[in-house]
Amino acid sequence: MPASPSAAPDPSRDVATPQPPGTDARVTVARLLAQARAQGLDRLDATLLLGHVLGVGRAWLLAHDDAPVETSAAGRFAGACAQRQAGVPLAYLVGEREFHGLSLRLTPDVLVPRPDTETLVDWAIEWLQGPLAALPHPAVADLGTGSGAIALAVARACPRARISAVDCSAAALAVARANGERLGIDVQWLQGDWFAPLAGRRFDLVLSNPPYIDADDPHLAALHAEPRLALTPGPDGLAALRQLAHAAPAHLGPGGVLMLEHGHGQGPAVRALLARAGLEVLGTRRDLAGHERCTAGRLRGPTRDAGGPLAYPDGTVNHAMGEE
Ligand SMILES: C[S@@+](CC[C@H](N)C(=O)[O-])C[C@H]1O[C@@H](n2cnc3c(N)ncnc32)[C@H](O)[C@@H]1O
């Protein structure tokens, strides 16, 4: 902590005034930030890390750059800077990240949600507010939910949707569930392998940002702090995308849509996977950098309307589509 916010520099204070216990007059906010910069840390990262260690905001730091910092806090800041320089994401060190306007708590058990994934969320919300607007409670699944980023962002934007979110990692699911509880957003959290916990259920919209980096991709090394399970499905980067495309038709309702995030070079392959699964390819959306990032496919036939069936000719009953 800073000596205390009330220990902010007092212009009337005599230079000979004793420092608060545990502080060294030479260790100030400005000095710690300058040291971090000199060691090569990004200015914003250094400011956010020091603010996190001291429990104060950036505005306080800017206004109190000559405030003394307790020796123990300076030590914790140095440790956090070293981790950041070793490639640990800032989001793990400060314990949170903003995604689609939501503040999500994160641990190293979950992938740090990327801005690219907001492309998928935006498309899903457009679909819910467009073609699915007539459904009082569209059924949505988020497969490989991690921190719950996609499920929570879609649920917040579209509270009438009934959302089920799946992850095979119990630790990830605990993070997602805690985020949902803290934000007061209702999502059904289920542990298991992709569609397995959703056996016998069909959805109007299935969303997924699965692991899609080849295990031998050299870029993976820079992501060493994030769970490998979240990043790569193994030697074939398309493995999880292929599994999802193959299984989706059995879990889509009439006109139901599968939307997949994928690597920027995987657009043609994912369109082919969706077509091979018998889905009508709706197209591919690009991320903010202009790379192909999300591809969607739709089960052929009319989109379910508000009075549409909950049961299917093969006897499947859609428990998720719980229209009142
Ligand atoms: C790329 S991360 C996406 C996390 C989050 N949806 C996001 O966009 O930030 C992929 C997630 O899929 C999960 N996952 C990997 N294999 C899985 C499987 N076979 N079944 C269910 N989830 C799986 C991982 O645990 C991880 O949380």
The ligand as an ORCA input file, in Angstrom:
! r2SCAN-3c Opt
* xyz 0 1
  C      -9.682    -20.856    -26.760
  S     -10.318    -21.216    -25.152
  C     -11.786    -20.196    -25.195
  C     -12.206    -19.659    -23.863
  C     -13.335    -18.609    -23.941
  N     -14.487    -19.134    -24.634
  C     -12.853    -17.367    -24.664
  O     -13.242    -17.157    -25.815
  O     -12.078    -16.612    -24.082
  C     -10.931    -22.847    -25.391
  C     -11.638    -23.473    -24.197
  O     -12.069    -24.786    -24.607
  C     -11.902    -25.664    -23.524
  N     -11.800    -27.012    -24.080
  C     -10.753    -27.599    -24.691
  N     -11.062    -28.848    -25.076
  C     -12.349    -29.066    -24.715
  C     -13.247    -30.169    -24.840
  N     -12.866    -31.304    -25.427
  N     -14.507    -30.042    -24.360
  C     -14.898    -28.888    -23.748
  N     -14.083    -27.800    -23.602
  C     -12.833    -27.894    -24.079
  C     -10.654    -25.193    -22.812
  O     -10.624    -25.649    -21.476
  C     -10.790    -23.673    -22.945
  O     -11.449    -23.132    -21.830
*
